Amino acid sequence: MSTRDLGGVIVATALPYRPDDAAPAGLAVDYDAYAEHCRWLVANGCRGVGPNGSLGEYSSLTDVERRRVARTAIEAVGDDGIVVVGVHGPGAHQAKQWAEAAAEDGADGLLCLPPTLYRANRGEVLAHFEAVASVGLPVMVYNNPFDTKVDLTPDLLAEIAQFDNVVAVKEFSGDVRRVLEIRERAPELAVVSGADDVVLESLLMGATGWFAGFPNVFPAESARLFDLATSGKLTEAKALYEPLVAAFRWDSRTEFVQAIKLGMDLVGRYGGPCRPPRGPLTGENRAQVTEDMNRALNALGVA
């Protein structure tokens, strides 16, 4: 598998903070803990990491923090895995600037949303991805119509796929029917499951990657699930997947960052708090995440 492929299990890495009154919102990025987390994920079977996505709370970071987070991941992983840096921005000029920084810092690939903060039209979406792809690194475009209000439909993806260096799509619409349609309309474009709670279905339909949230909690088990699904061992894959899905569903909810960080805490890792605007889980949500996690842990025999 070449680095231009961007397949396999790539973890959208959660970002740890430590208390610091001088930092934004009183929380400073704990770069040492983040580097250790990146190394741990790759050591447990994941192909790589993806800093500066929503799980990395990129929109809550200063520019200096955001670049240092990417550099930390690149240095921590080294030659043991790949690093696909999120370069999301309000416009093409910002996204391209982050892409150029990622290339300069040694990233293996880029993950890019359509323009954020603005419901771009078709031509604007195409111009956005053309600018990012011109930097020269492999690009995984990111379809998240819920947060961006822009839907990268299969026919639009077929156009985007014509740009040199666009190699994959992280598909987060939740509609597993799209996997085959994207493969039909843009056969050169790899489909990557972006939602944890449809990952098995997506892999069975031909997705070749999983850009994932809950592997922050279960990296070895997630890597095993991916291997079982892609090697046709459906019975074993289903047996592993089904008790995890209740927890995985939180990846598609508004509080997914908080839920995954709580999941990390529950397995003895450090998830910790989020920066605003993300606040703590409500008591009800915290109890439900804990119940869903306990189901998964019991099934895995680690509770």
KOLTOR-307638 format. One record per residue (C-alpha): residue in three letters; x, y, z. Coordinates in steps of 0.02 Angstrom, whole numbers, always signed. Each point is the difference from the previous one (the first is absolute). Last residue first. Example, Ala and Ser with C-alpha at 12.3 -4.5 7.8 and 13.67 -1.06 7.14 Angstrom:
2
SITE  kevo       u       v       w
SITE   Ser    +684     -53    +357
SITE   Ala     -69    -172     +33
REM end
This chain:
303
SITE  kevo       u       v       w
SITE   Ala    -714    -233   +1577
SITE   Val    +131     -70    -119
SITE   Gly     -91    -150     -69
SITE   Leu     -33     +78    -170
SITE   Ala    -187     -25     +20
SITE   Asn      +7     +74    +175
SITE   Leu     +98    +149     -65
SITE   Ala    -126     +34    -137
SITE   Arg    -148      -9    +117
SITE   Asn     +94    +107    +125
SITE   Met     +28    +131    -135
SITE   Asp    -186     +10     -38
SITE   Glu     -41     +19    +185
SITE   Thr    +136    +132     +24
SITE   Val     -59     +95    -153
SITE   Gln    -178      -6     +68
SITE   Ala     +51     +62    +173
SITE   Arg    +100    +143     -73
SITE   Asn    -144     +46    -113
SITE   Glu    -121     +11    +146
SITE   Gly    +120     +96    +110
SITE   Thr     +29    +124    -140
SITE   Leu    +166     -14     -87
SITE   Pro    +126    +138     +31
SITE   Gly     +10    +152    -115
SITE   Arg     +54     +15    -180
SITE   Pro      +3    +184     -50
SITE   Pro    +117      +0     +85
SITE   Arg    +153    -110     +29
SITE   Cys     -24    -182     +43
SITE   Pro     +39     -95    +159
SITE   Gly     +96    -161     +33
SITE   Gly     +32    -148    -111
SITE   Tyr    +142     -84     +92
SITE   Arg     +13    -189     -18
SITE   Gly     -63    -122    +130
SITE   Val    -140     -79     -99
SITE   Leu    -133    +113     +76
SITE   Asp    +102    +158     -31
SITE   Met     +13     -41    -185
SITE   Gly    -188     -27      -8
SITE   Leu     -23    +169     +83
SITE   Lys    +107     +77    -138
SITE   Ile    -105     -90    -129
SITE   Ala    -161     +67     +75
SITE   Gln     +66    +179     +15
SITE   Val     +52      +1    -182
SITE   Phe    -161     -83     -57
SITE   Glu    -115    +123     +88
SITE   Thr     -96     +48    -157
SITE   Arg     -32    -181     -46
SITE   Ser     +73    -109    -139
SITE   Asp    +150     -64    +100
SITE   Trp    -122     -38    +142
SITE   Arg     -65    -142    -105
SITE   Phe    +166     -91     +27
SITE   Ala     -44     -32    +182
SITE   Ala    -160     -91     -46
SITE   Val     +93     -80    -146
SITE   Leu    +132     -88    +105
SITE   Pro    -105    -153     +45
SITE   Glu     -39     -28    -185
SITE   Tyr    +174     +23     -71
SITE   Leu     +98    -147     +72
SITE   Ala    -130    -133     -40
SITE   Lys     -33     +83    -167
SITE   Ala    +184      -8     -48
SITE   Glu     +14    -182     +50
SITE   Thr    -149     -48    -106
SITE   Leu     +58    +110    -144
SITE   Lys    +175     -66     -22
SITE   Gly     +17     +73    -175
SITE   Ser    +179     +63     +15
SITE   Thr     -53    +183      +2
SITE   Ala    -123     -26    +142
SITE   Leu    +118    -102    +108
SITE   Asp    +145    +121     -25
SITE   Phe    -108    +152     +40
SITE   Leu     -70     -82    +156
SITE   Arg    +176     -47     +55
SITE   Ala     +60    +180     -22
SITE   Ser    -149     +58    +101
SITE   Glu     +36    -126    +138
SITE   Ala    +180     +57     +10
SITE   Pro     -48    +185      +1
SITE   Phe    -146      -6    +123
SITE   Val     -17    +171     +82
SITE   Asn     +79    +117    -128
SITE   Pro     -62    -134    -122
SITE   Phe    -167     +79     +43
SITE   Gly     +22    +146    -118
SITE   Ala     +44     -66    -172
SITE   Phe     +62     +27    -172
SITE   Trp     -41    -176     -60
SITE   Gly     +70     -58    -165
SITE   Thr     -29    -110    -151
SITE   Ala    -187     +22     -20
SITE   Gly     -67    -140    -110
SITE   Met    -178     -37     +53
SITE   Leu     +57    -113    +142
SITE   Leu    +110    +141     +63
SITE   Ser    -148    +120      +4
SITE   Glu    -112    -122     +95
SITE   Leu    +139     -31    +126
SITE   Val     +32    +186     +22
SITE   Val    -181     +56     +20
SITE   Asp      +8     +48    +184
SITE   Asp    +177     +69     -11
SITE   Ala     -43    +134    -125
SITE   Gly    +136     +57    -121
SITE   Ser     +15    -157    -104
SITE   Val    +130     +27    -135
SITE   Val     -43     -16    -184
SITE   Ala    +149      -2    -119
SITE   Leu     -23    +107    -156
SITE   Glu     +56     -71    -169
SITE   Pro    -170     -82     -25
SITE   Ala     -88    +169      +7
SITE   Arg    -179     -30     -58
SITE   Glu     -11    -186     +39
SITE   Arg    +106      +4    +158
SITE   Ile     -99    +151     +59
SITE   Glu    -163     -94     -32
SITE   Leu     +64    -154     +91
SITE   Val     +45     +95    +157
SITE   Arg    -152    +113     -11
SITE   Arg    -121    -134     +57
SITE   Val     +83     +10    +171
SITE   Asp     -90    +163     +34
SITE   Gly     +77     +64    +162
SITE   Ser     +51    +161     -90
SITE   Phe    +176     -16     +70
SITE   Glu    +100     -58    -151
SITE   Lys    +186     +37     +13
SITE   Val     +42     +13    -184
SITE   Ala    +160     -58     -82
SITE   Val    +138     +35    -127
SITE   Val      -6    +184     -47
SITE   Asn    +181     +25     -57
SITE   Asp     -41     +61    -176
SITE   Phe    -176     +69     -12
SITE   Gln    -122    -114     -92
SITE   Ala     -63     -71    +165
SITE   Ile     -89    +165     +35
SITE   Glu    -111     -29    -151
SITE   Ala     -49    -178     +51
SITE   Leu     -22     +65    +177
SITE   Leu    -135    +118     -64
SITE   Asp     -93    -147     -79
SITE   Pro     +17    -103    +159
SITE   Thr     -68    +141    +108
SITE   Leu    +118    +110     +99
SITE   Asp    -136     +75    +108
SITE   Val     +33    +175     +64
SITE   Lys     -88     +52    +161
SITE   Thr    +174      -3     +79
SITE   Asp     -47     -86    +164
SITE   Phe    -132    -122     -59
SITE   Pro     +64     -18    -177
SITE   Asn    +164     -78     +58
SITE   Asn     +88     -57    -159
SITE   Tyr    +187      +9     +25
SITE   Val    +121      +5    -146
SITE   Met    +152    -110     +22
SITE   Val    +146     +86     -86
SITE   Pro    +169     -74     -49
SITE   Leu    +132    +138     +14
SITE   Gly     +39    +112    -149
SITE   Val     -48    +176     +57
SITE   Ser    -117     +11    -151
SITE   Ala    -121    -117     +90
SITE   Val     -45    +138    +124
SITE   Ala     -39    +125    -138
SITE   Glu    -100    -125    -103
SITE   Phe     -97     -47    +157
SITE   His     -60    +178     +29
SITE   Ala     -31     +37    -184
SITE   Leu    -113    -153     -13
SITE   Val     -97     +52    +155
SITE   Glu     -19    +177     -66
SITE   Gly     -68     -64    -165
SITE   Arg    -126    -112     +86
SITE   Asn     -65    +130    +122
SITE   Ala     +74     +34    +171
SITE   Arg    -104      +2    +158
SITE   Tyr    +118    +106    +104
SITE   Leu     +77     -23    +173
SITE   Thr    +117    -137     -65
SITE   Pro     +52     -13    -182
SITE   Pro      -5    -183     -53
SITE   Leu     +89    -115    +122
SITE   Cys    +180     -54     -25
SITE   Leu    +107    -145     +59
SITE   Leu    +180     +10     -60
SITE   Gly    +137    -127     -30
SITE   Asp    +170     -65     +51
SITE   Ala     +47    +151    +106
SITE   Gly    +182     +57      +1
SITE   Asp      -4    +172     +81
SITE   Glu     +13     +94    -166
SITE   Ala    -145    -101     -69
SITE   Ala    -105     +38    +153
SITE   Ala     +41    +186     -13
SITE   Glu     -49      +1    -184
SITE   Ala    -164     -86     +43
SITE   Trp     -35    +126    +138
SITE   Gln     +26    +142    -126
SITE   Lys    -110     -90    -126
SITE   Ala    -140     -12    +128
SITE   Gln     +14    +184     +40
SITE   His      +2     +55    -183
SITE   Ala    -141    -120     -46
SITE   Gly    -118     +74    +129
SITE   Pro     -68     -29    +175
SITE   Gly    +135    -129     +36
SITE   His     +28    -186     +22
SITE   Val    +179     -59     -18
SITE   Gly     -11    -162    +101
SITE   Val    +166     -91      -6
SITE   Val     +16    -179     -58
SITE   Val    +148     -79     +91
SITE   Ile     +64    -171     -52
SITE   Gly     +75    -138    +105
SITE   Asp    +161     -67     +75
SITE   Asp    +116    +115     -99
SITE   Gly     -17    +143    +123
SITE   Val    -157     -14    +105
SITE   Ala     +52    +124    +135
SITE   Glu     +82    +125    -118
SITE   Ile    -150      +9    -115
SITE   Ala    -123      +8    +146
SITE   Thr     +97    +139     +86
SITE   Arg     +15     +97    -163
SITE   Ala    -188      -5     -23
SITE   Val     -31     +58    +179
SITE   Arg    +131    +136     -20
SITE   Arg     -91     +69    -151
SITE   Arg    -165     +10     +93
SITE   Glu     +77     +73    +156
SITE   Val     +81    +144     -96
SITE   Asp    -160     +36     -95
SITE   Thr     -97      +5    +162
SITE   Leu    -109    -151     +34
SITE   Ser    -189      -9     +26
SITE   Ser     -36     -35    -185
SITE   Tyr    +121    -146      +4
SITE   Glu     -94     -92    +137
SITE   Gly    +109    -153     -34
SITE   Leu    -159    -102      -9
SITE   Ser     -61    +127    -128
SITE   Gly    +156     -33    -102
SITE   Asn    +170     +71     +37
SITE   Pro    +103    -159      +9
SITE   Gly     -37    -157    -101
SITE   Val     +96    -153     +55
SITE   Gly     +71    -155     -83
SITE   Arg     -13    -182     -47
SITE   Cys     -80     -56    +163
SITE   Gly     +72    -160     +73
SITE   Asn     +26     +34    +185
SITE   Ala    +173     +77     -24
SITE   Val     -81    +128    -116
SITE   Leu    -125     +52    +132
SITE   Trp    +131      +3    +139
SITE   Arg    +118    +111    -101
SITE   Cys    -139    +128     -28
SITE   His     -47      -5    +184
SITE   Glu    +180     +28     +56
SITE   Ala     +13    +151    -115
SITE   Tyr    -162     +70     +71
SITE   Ala     +58     -24    +179
SITE   Asp    +160     +95     -40
SITE   Tyr     -97    +136     -92
SITE   Asp    -117     +37    +145
SITE   Val    -101    +140     -81
SITE   Ala     -35    +136    +127
SITE   Leu    -170     +25     +81
SITE   Gly     -52    +156     +96
SITE   Ala    -124     +50    -134
SITE   Pro    +149     +49    -109
SITE   Ala    +160     -24    +100
SITE   Ala     +66    +110    +142
SITE   Asp    -104     -87    +133
SITE   Asp     +76    -168     -47
SITE   Pro     -91    -164     +31
SITE   Arg     +59    -142    -114
SITE   Tyr     -76     -46    -168
SITE   Pro      -6    -160    -101
SITE   Leu     -49      -2    -185
SITE   Ala    -102    -140     -77
SITE   Thr     +77     -76    -155
SITE   Ala    -101     -35    -155
SITE   Val     +75    -174     -12
SITE   Ile     +49     -73    -168
SITE   Val     -50    -180     -25
SITE   Gly     +46     -61    -174
SITE   Gly      +3    +106    -157
SITE   Leu     +93    +161     -38
SITE   Asp     +55     -69    -172
SITE   Arg    +134    +129     -35
SITE   Thr    +102     -72    +144
SITE   Ser     +13    -163     -95
SITE   Met     -82    -163     +56
REM end
